Amino acid sequence: MKEAILKTRSFFDLLRRSLAGTESNFTSGSINKAIILLSVPMVTELLMESLFVCSNLFFVSRLGTNAISIAGATTTFITFCYSVSIGLGIAASAMISRRIGEKKFKAAGQTAMQVIYVTTPIAILISVVCAVWATDIMNAMGLSDAMVQEGTSYGIVMFASSGFLILRIVINGIFRGAGDASTAMRILWVSNAINIVLCPLFIFGWGPIPAYGLFGVGLATLVARVVGVLYQAWYLVRGKTVMKIGMAQLLFNLAIFKRVVKIAFGGTVQFIIPASSWVFMIKIMSHFGPNALAGYILAQRVTSIATMPAWGLGNAAGILTGQNLGAKQPERAEKSVWRAGMLNMGFLILIGICWIFLAVPVVKIFTDIPEVISFSTMYIHLISMAYILLGYTMVISRALNAAGEVKVVTWLYILMFYIVQIPLAYTLGISFDLGSNGVFTAILVSEIVLAVACIIVFRKGKWKHTKV
């Protein structure tokens, strides 16, 4: 009994330390403890993101099927636009985690500043261009004229706020690379908490605040993203991270800048592949009518909510890989990835089992249209069949990126999306006239192909010798 109490206390102490962010170096000690210390704040961060997406979707769904499609299409294009931030986040995490593993804390700080110097002008440019061309973008996404007219003001605000989203994603990548996952977690908590409070307030109105409808979602998002970036800037200025940022680190360094751009370019191309494929998939699904499109978008959002915590484990595996490679411990890095993958697989299998019973009730929270419910549940049940392997895909892809094998993951994504998913979805869904069933089957097949390819590449072990 006493031993059980001590173990319980030790576990809760570990959780407390992970949320407090008291440790930033994970190159020694128990691998299991390192995974917990890193993954708990990352999983918690993404649980908060799940709650935000879920609440946003709930409020948007109150405005009707058109609103779901408008918000889904706009979000899909913004996802495509912020692919550059994913690339820069990959570069930041890979380079900074490697410097932390080497105990070069000043070099880590200098790298962080070069990442910010690359990101800021890109974020401004994307915000301005997308906001100016908002209606054209929405038309190109396949939305009807009525939908474009209804969602123009919403689209402009959402596109204008995308620059702050890009900055937030990249700077959180800097914090994670430094092993400071708890700070990234707190920033997302603050940002999303503001969004969750303001969203219903601006949509439905209260007191002197008018009801803005769908436009209110955009306003709430803009405020939340601005506050998140301001919080990040304040934290960096305070100098609380393990990175050393003094006057010398603030200077422009061309060699590091070039290295950041090179890795970020590969990471950006890597993310553009799935982001652009989502655009194509929306075009394909719009072929089957508004209810099929709304059902697909709704199901995709719901499943992404459920699997977000699993990406937290994937991110943790990436940081462990980078730091341990920097400390010249490739075998420890490999062990960390396999263990994180097993934990992730167990979690996703549990989610898959839950979907058997909960898919219909969950979808009904957001819509009461029978056809939309049918399309959504069909997608959820099919895609959850790939969860057994998806747990390893999430972990291994993040680990390969952290090791500097960004091009390899990019080729794997090309295989999944451009060679398998899009052609197969079009062939089965439209050419063979199988409708949404054919499209959803193509998505399932492509997920399985990617998972198997990731495992094969990782087992070969070439990533252990890549220099960053």
C-alpha positions as CSV (number, residue, x, y, z in Angstrom):
1,M,0.0,0.0,0.0
2,K,2.8,2.4,1.0
3,E,4.6,1.6,-2.3
4,A,1.5,2.3,-4.3
5,I,1.1,5.7,-2.6
6,L,4.7,6.6,-3.3
7,K,4.3,5.6,-7.0
8,T,1.2,7.7,-7.2
9,R,2.9,10.7,-5.6
10,S,5.9,10.2,-8.0
11,F,3.6,10.2,-11.0
12,F,1.7,13.4,-10.0
13,D,5.1,15.0,-9.2
14,L,6.1,14.1,-12.7
15,L,2.9,15.7,-14.1
16,R,3.5,18.8,-12.1
17,R,7.1,19.1,-13.3
18,S,6.0,18.6,-17.0
19,L,3.3,21.3,-16.8
20,A,5.6,23.7,-14.9
21,G,8.4,23.2,-17.6
22,T,11.2,22.9,-15.0
23,E,13.3,20.7,-17.4
24,S,14.4,21.4,-20.9
25,N,17.2,18.8,-21.5
26,F,16.1,15.3,-22.2
27,T,19.3,13.5,-23.2
28,S,19.8,11.5,-20.0
29,G,17.7,9.5,-17.5
30,S,14.6,7.5,-18.1
31,I,13.2,7.6,-21.6
32,N,9.7,7.0,-20.3
33,K,10.0,10.0,-17.9
34,A,11.4,12.1,-20.8
35,I,8.4,11.2,-22.9
36,I,6.0,12.2,-20.2
37,L,7.8,15.4,-19.3
38,L,7.7,16.5,-22.9
39,S,4.4,15.1,-24.1
40,V,2.1,16.1,-21.3
41,P,2.2,19.8,-22.0
42,M,2.1,19.2,-25.8
43,V,-0.9,16.8,-25.4
44,T,-2.5,19.3,-23.1
45,E,-1.8,22.1,-25.5
46,L,-3.5,20.2,-28.3
47,L,-6.4,19.2,-26.1
48,M,-7.0,22.9,-25.7
49,E,-6.8,23.3,-29.4
50,S,-9.3,20.5,-29.8
51,L,-11.6,22.2,-27.4
52,F,-11.2,25.5,-29.3
53,V,-11.9,23.8,-32.7
54,C,-14.9,21.9,-31.2
55,S,-16.5,25.0,-29.7
56,N,-15.9,27.1,-32.8
57,L,-17.5,24.4,-34.9
58,F,-20.4,24.2,-32.5
59,F,-21.1,27.9,-32.7
60,V,-20.6,28.1,-36.5
61,S,-23.0,25.1,-37.0
62,R,-25.7,27.1,-35.2
63,L,-25.6,29.4,-38.2
64,G,-26.5,26.7,-40.7
65,T,-25.0,24.4,-43.3
66,N,-23.7,27.3,-45.5
67,A,-21.7,28.6,-42.5
68,I,-20.1,25.2,-42.0
69,S,-19.0,25.1,-45.6
70,I,-17.8,28.7,-45.7
71,A,-15.8,28.3,-42.5
72,G,-14.4,24.9,-43.6
73,A,-13.3,26.1,-47.0
74,T,-11.8,29.3,-45.6
75,T,-9.9,27.4,-42.9
76,T,-8.7,24.9,-45.5
77,F,-7.2,27.7,-47.6
78,I,-5.6,29.4,-44.5
79,T,-4.1,26.0,-43.7
80,F,-2.6,26.0,-47.2
81,C,-1.3,29.6,-46.6
82,Y,0.3,28.9,-43.2
83,S,2.2,26.0,-44.6
84,V,5.2,28.3,-44.5
85,S,4.8,28.5,-40.8
86,I,4.9,24.7,-40.5
87,G,8.1,24.7,-42.5
88,L,9.7,27.4,-40.3
89,G,8.4,25.6,-37.2
90,I,10.1,22.4,-38.4
91,A,13.4,24.3,-39.0
92,A,13.2,26.0,-35.6
93,S,12.5,22.8,-33.7
94,A,15.1,20.8,-35.6
95,M,17.9,23.3,-35.4
96,I,17.2,24.6,-31.8
97,S,16.7,21.1,-30.3
98,R,20.0,20.0,-31.9
99,R,21.8,23.1,-30.4
100,I,20.2,22.4,-27.0
101,G,21.4,18.8,-27.1
102,E,24.9,20.1,-27.9
103,K,24.5,22.5,-24.9
104,K,25.1,25.5,-27.2
105,F,22.5,27.8,-25.7
106,K,23.7,31.1,-27.3
107,A,23.7,29.4,-30.7
108,A,20.1,28.3,-30.0
109,G,19.1,31.9,-29.2
110,Q,20.8,33.2,-32.3
111,T,18.9,30.6,-34.4
112,A,15.6,31.6,-32.8
113,M,16.1,35.2,-33.8
114,Q,17.0,34.3,-37.4
115,V,13.8,32.2,-37.6
116,I,11.8,35.3,-36.4
117,Y,13.6,37.5,-39.0
118,V,12.5,35.1,-41.8
119,T,8.9,34.7,-40.5
120,T,7.8,38.3,-39.9
121,P,7.8,39.7,-43.5
122,I,6.3,36.5,-44.9
123,A,3.5,36.7,-42.3
124,I,2.7,40.3,-43.2
125,L,2.7,39.6,-47.0
126,I,0.4,36.6,-46.7
127,S,-2.1,38.5,-44.5
128,V,-2.3,41.4,-46.9
129,V,-2.5,39.4,-50.2
130,C,-5.1,37.0,-48.9
131,A,-7.3,39.7,-47.4
132,V,-7.2,41.7,-50.6
133,W,-8.1,38.7,-52.8
134,A,-10.6,37.1,-50.3
135,T,-13.6,36.9,-52.6
136,D,-11.6,35.5,-55.5
137,I,-10.1,32.8,-53.2
138,M,-13.5,31.8,-51.9
139,N,-14.9,31.5,-55.5
140,A,-11.9,29.4,-56.5
141,M,-12.6,27.1,-53.5
142,G,-15.9,26.1,-55.2
143,L,-18.3,28.1,-52.9
144,S,-21.5,29.3,-54.5
145,D,-22.1,33.0,-55.1
146,A,-24.5,33.1,-52.2
147,M,-22.0,31.6,-49.9
148,V,-19.3,34.0,-51.0
149,Q,-21.6,37.0,-50.5
150,E,-22.5,35.7,-47.0
151,G,-18.9,34.9,-46.0
152,T,-16.9,37.8,-47.6
153,S,-16.5,39.9,-44.4
154,Y,-15.7,36.8,-42.4
155,G,-13.1,35.7,-45.0
156,I,-11.4,39.1,-45.1
157,V,-10.9,39.1,-41.3
158,M,-9.8,35.5,-41.1
159,F,-7.2,36.0,-43.9
160,A,-6.0,39.3,-42.3
161,S,-5.4,37.4,-39.0
162,S,-3.5,34.6,-40.7
163,G,-0.2,36.5,-40.3
164,F,-0.5,36.4,-36.5
165,L,-1.3,32.7,-36.7
166,I,1.9,32.1,-38.7
167,L,3.9,34.0,-36.1
168,R,2.3,32.1,-33.2
169,I,3.0,28.7,-34.8
170,V,6.6,29.5,-35.6
171,I,7.5,31.0,-32.2
172,N,5.8,28.0,-30.4
173,G,8.1,25.8,-32.6
174,I,11.0,27.8,-31.1
175,F,9.9,27.1,-27.6
176,R,9.4,23.4,-28.3
177,G,12.8,23.1,-29.8
178,A,14.2,24.6,-26.6
179,G,12.4,21.9,-24.7
180,D,10.0,24.5,-23.2
181,A,6.8,22.8,-24.3
182,S,4.9,24.2,-21.2
183,T,5.3,27.8,-22.4
184,A,4.0,26.8,-25.9
185,M,1.1,25.2,-24.0
186,R,0.3,28.2,-21.9
187,I,0.3,30.5,-25.0
188,L,-2.2,28.4,-26.8
189,W,-4.3,28.2,-23.7
190,V,-4.5,32.0,-23.4
191,S,-5.2,32.5,-27.1
192,N,-7.8,29.8,-27.4
193,A,-9.5,30.7,-24.1
194,I,-10.0,34.2,-25.4
195,N,-11.4,32.8,-28.7
196,I,-13.8,30.5,-26.9
197,V,-15.2,33.4,-24.8
198,L,-15.4,35.9,-27.6
199,C,-16.8,33.6,-30.3
200,P,-20.4,33.3,-28.9
201,L,-20.3,36.9,-27.7
202,F,-19.5,38.3,-31.1
203,I,-21.7,35.8,-33.0
204,F,-24.9,36.2,-31.0
205,G,-24.3,39.6,-29.3
206,W,-24.8,40.6,-25.7
207,G,-25.8,44.0,-24.2
208,P,-24.1,46.8,-26.2
209,I,-22.3,44.2,-28.4
210,P,-24.2,43.6,-31.6
211,A,-24.7,40.1,-33.1
212,Y,-22.2,39.9,-36.0
213,G,-23.0,36.3,-37.0
214,L,-20.3,34.5,-39.0
215,F,-18.2,37.8,-39.1
216,G,-18.1,37.6,-35.3
217,V,-16.1,34.3,-35.6
218,G,-13.5,36.2,-37.6
219,L,-13.3,39.0,-35.1
220,A,-12.9,36.7,-32.1
221,T,-10.1,34.8,-34.0
222,L,-8.3,38.0,-34.8
223,V,-8.2,39.2,-31.2
224,A,-7.1,35.8,-29.9
225,R,-4.3,35.5,-32.4
226,V,-3.0,39.0,-31.7
227,V,-3.0,38.4,-27.9
228,G,-1.1,35.1,-28.4
229,V,1.7,36.7,-30.4
230,L,2.0,39.6,-27.9
231,Y,2.3,37.0,-25.0
232,Q,5.0,35.2,-27.0
233,A,7.0,38.5,-27.5
234,W,6.7,39.4,-23.8
235,Y,8.0,35.9,-22.8
236,L,11.0,36.1,-25.1
237,V,11.9,39.6,-23.9
238,R,11.9,38.4,-20.3
239,G,14.6,35.8,-21.2
240,K,13.0,32.9,-19.3
241,T,13.9,30.2,-21.7
242,V,17.1,28.1,-21.7
243,M,18.2,29.9,-24.9
244,K,20.5,32.9,-24.4
245,I,19.3,35.9,-26.3
246,G,21.6,39.0,-25.8
247,M,22.7,41.8,-28.1
248,A,25.0,39.4,-30.0
249,Q,22.1,37.0,-30.7
250,L,19.9,39.8,-32.1
251,L,22.4,40.5,-34.9
252,F,21.6,39.2,-38.4
253,N,23.6,36.1,-39.2
254,L,23.6,35.2,-42.9
255,A,24.9,31.6,-42.5
256,I,22.2,30.6,-40.0
257,F,19.6,32.6,-41.9
258,K,20.3,30.6,-45.0
259,R,20.2,27.3,-43.1
260,V,16.8,28.2,-41.6
261,V,15.5,29.1,-45.1
262,K,16.8,25.9,-46.6
263,I,15.2,23.6,-44.0
264,A,12.0,25.7,-43.8
265,F,11.6,25.6,-47.6
266,G,11.6,21.8,-47.5
267,G,9.2,21.8,-44.5
268,T,6.9,24.3,-46.3
269,V,6.8,22.2,-49.5
270,Q,6.1,19.2,-47.3
271,F,3.1,20.8,-45.7
272,I,1.8,22.4,-48.9
273,I,1.3,18.9,-50.2
274,P,-1.4,17.8,-47.8
275,A,-2.8,21.4,-47.6
276,S,-3.2,21.6,-51.4
277,S,-4.6,18.1,-51.5
278,W,-7.4,19.2,-49.0
279,V,-8.3,21.9,-51.5
280,F,-8.6,19.4,-54.3
281,M,-10.6,17.0,-52.0
282,I,-13.1,19.8,-51.3
283,K,-13.4,20.4,-55.0
284,I,-14.0,16.7,-55.5
285,M,-16.6,16.4,-52.7
286,S,-18.4,19.6,-53.9
287,H,-19.2,17.5,-57.0
288,F,-21.7,15.4,-54.8
289,G,-23.7,18.4,-53.5
290,P,-23.7,20.7,-50.5
291,N,-24.7,18.1,-47.9
292,A,-21.9,15.8,-49.0
293,L,-19.4,18.7,-48.8
294,A,-20.7,19.8,-45.4
295,G,-20.6,16.2,-44.1
296,Y,-17.0,15.8,-45.3
297,I,-15.8,19.1,-43.8
298,L,-17.7,18.4,-40.5
299,A,-16.3,14.8,-40.2
300,Q,-12.7,16.0,-41.0
301,R,-12.9,18.7,-38.3
302,V,-14.4,16.3,-35.7
303,T,-11.8,13.6,-36.4
304,S,-8.9,16.1,-36.3
305,I,-10.2,17.2,-32.9
306,A,-10.1,13.7,-31.6
307,T,-6.6,13.0,-32.9
308,M,-5.0,16.3,-32.0
309,P,-3.5,15.0,-28.6
310,A,-1.8,12.2,-30.6
311,W,0.2,14.9,-32.5
312,G,1.4,16.1,-29.1
313,L,3.2,12.7,-28.6
314,G,4.5,13.1,-32.2
315,N,6.0,16.5,-31.4
316,A,7.5,15.2,-28.2
317,A,9.2,12.4,-30.2
318,G,10.6,15.0,-32.5
319,I,12.2,17.0,-29.7
320,L,13.6,13.9,-28.1
321,T,15.1,12.9,-31.5
322,G,16.7,16.3,-32.1
323,Q,18.2,16.6,-28.6
324,N,19.6,13.1,-28.4
325,L,21.1,13.3,-31.9
326,G,22.7,16.6,-30.8
327,A,24.1,14.7,-27.7
328,K,25.5,12.0,-30.0
329,Q,23.0,9.4,-28.7
330,P,21.2,8.1,-31.8
331,E,20.2,4.8,-30.2
332,R,18.4,6.6,-27.4
333,A,16.7,8.7,-30.0
334,E,15.4,5.6,-31.8
335,K,14.2,4.0,-28.6
336,S,12.3,7.2,-27.7
337,V,10.5,7.1,-31.1
338,W,9.4,3.5,-30.9
339,R,8.1,3.9,-27.3
340,A,6.2,7.1,-28.2
341,G,4.8,5.3,-31.3
342,M,3.5,2.5,-29.2
343,L,1.8,4.9,-26.7
344,N,0.3,6.8,-29.6
345,M,-1.0,3.6,-31.2
346,G,-2.7,2.6,-28.0
347,F,-4.3,6.0,-27.6
348,L,-5.6,6.0,-31.2
349,I,-7.0,2.5,-31.0
350,L,-9.0,3.6,-28.0
351,I,-10.3,6.6,-30.0
352,G,-11.2,4.3,-32.9
353,I,-13.2,2.0,-30.6
354,C,-15.0,5.1,-29.1
355,W,-16.0,6.2,-32.6
356,I,-17.9,2.9,-33.2
357,F,-20.4,4.1,-30.6
358,L,-20.0,7.9,-30.5
359,A,-19.7,8.9,-34.2
360,V,-23.5,9.6,-34.7
361,P,-24.1,11.3,-31.3
362,V,-21.0,13.5,-31.8
363,V,-22.0,14.6,-35.3
364,K,-25.6,15.3,-34.1
365,I,-24.2,17.9,-31.8
366,F,-23.3,20.0,-34.8
367,T,-26.1,19.2,-37.3
368,D,-29.6,17.7,-37.5
369,I,-29.6,17.2,-41.2
370,P,-29.9,13.4,-41.9
371,E,-27.8,13.4,-45.1
372,V,-25.0,15.4,-43.5
373,I,-25.0,13.1,-40.5
374,S,-24.8,10.1,-42.8
375,F,-21.9,11.4,-44.8
376,S,-20.0,12.4,-41.7
377,T,-20.4,9.1,-39.8
378,M,-19.5,7.1,-42.9
379,Y,-16.2,9.0,-43.1
380,I,-15.4,8.7,-39.4
381,H,-16.0,5.0,-39.3
382,L,-13.8,4.4,-42.4
383,I,-10.9,6.6,-41.4
384,S,-10.7,5.2,-37.8
385,M,-9.7,1.9,-39.4
386,A,-6.3,3.4,-40.1
387,Y,-5.7,4.5,-36.5
388,I,-3.6,1.4,-35.7
389,L,-0.9,2.6,-38.0
390,L,-1.6,6.4,-37.8
391,G,-0.1,6.5,-34.3
392,Y,3.3,5.5,-35.7
393,T,3.0,7.8,-38.8
394,M,2.5,10.9,-36.5
395,V,5.6,10.0,-34.4
396,I,7.9,8.9,-37.1
397,S,7.2,11.8,-39.4
398,R,8.0,14.3,-36.6
399,A,11.1,12.3,-35.7
400,L,12.4,12.3,-39.3
401,N,11.8,16.1,-39.6
402,A,13.6,16.7,-36.3
403,A,16.5,14.6,-37.6
404,G,16.8,16.9,-40.7
405,E,15.2,14.3,-43.1
406,V,12.7,16.9,-44.3
407,K,13.0,15.9,-48.0
408,V,12.3,12.3,-47.1
409,V,9.0,13.1,-45.4
410,T,8.1,15.4,-48.3
411,W,8.5,12.5,-50.7
412,L,6.4,10.3,-48.5
413,Y,3.7,12.9,-48.5
414,I,3.9,13.1,-52.3
415,L,3.4,9.4,-52.4
416,M,0.4,9.6,-50.1
417,F,-1.5,12.6,-51.4
418,Y,-0.5,13.1,-55.1
419,I,0.2,9.6,-56.2
420,V,-2.4,7.7,-54.1
421,Q,-5.1,9.9,-52.5
422,I,-6.2,12.5,-55.1
423,P,-6.1,10.2,-58.2
424,L,-7.8,7.4,-56.4
425,A,-10.5,9.7,-54.9
426,Y,-11.3,11.1,-58.3
427,T,-11.2,7.6,-60.0
428,L,-13.4,5.9,-57.4
429,G,-15.7,8.8,-56.5
430,I,-16.3,10.3,-60.0
431,S,-15.0,8.0,-62.7
432,F,-16.4,4.8,-61.2
433,D,-19.4,6.7,-59.8
434,L,-19.0,5.4,-56.3
435,G,-19.6,8.9,-54.8
436,S,-18.4,9.8,-51.3
437,N,-17.9,6.1,-50.5
438,G,-15.2,6.0,-53.1
439,V,-13.6,9.2,-51.9
440,F,-13.5,8.1,-48.3
441,T,-12.0,4.7,-49.3
442,A,-9.2,6.5,-51.2
443,I,-8.4,8.5,-48.1
444,L,-8.2,5.3,-46.0
445,V,-5.9,3.6,-48.5
446,S,-3.6,6.6,-48.7
447,E,-3.3,6.7,-44.9
448,I,-2.3,3.1,-44.7
449,V,0.3,3.5,-47.6
450,L,1.9,6.5,-45.7
451,A,2.1,4.6,-42.4
452,V,3.8,1.6,-43.9
453,A,6.3,3.7,-45.9
454,C,7.2,5.8,-42.8
455,I,7.9,2.6,-40.8
456,I,10.1,1.2,-43.6
457,V,12.1,4.4,-44.0
458,F,12.6,4.8,-40.2
459,R,13.8,1.3,-39.7
460,K,16.6,1.8,-42.3
461,G,18.2,4.3,-39.9
462,K,19.8,6.7,-42.4
463,W,18.3,9.6,-40.4
464,K,20.8,9.0,-37.6
465,H,23.6,10.4,-39.6
466,T,22.0,13.6,-41.0
467,K,23.6,16.9,-40.0
468,V,21.5,20.0,-39.1
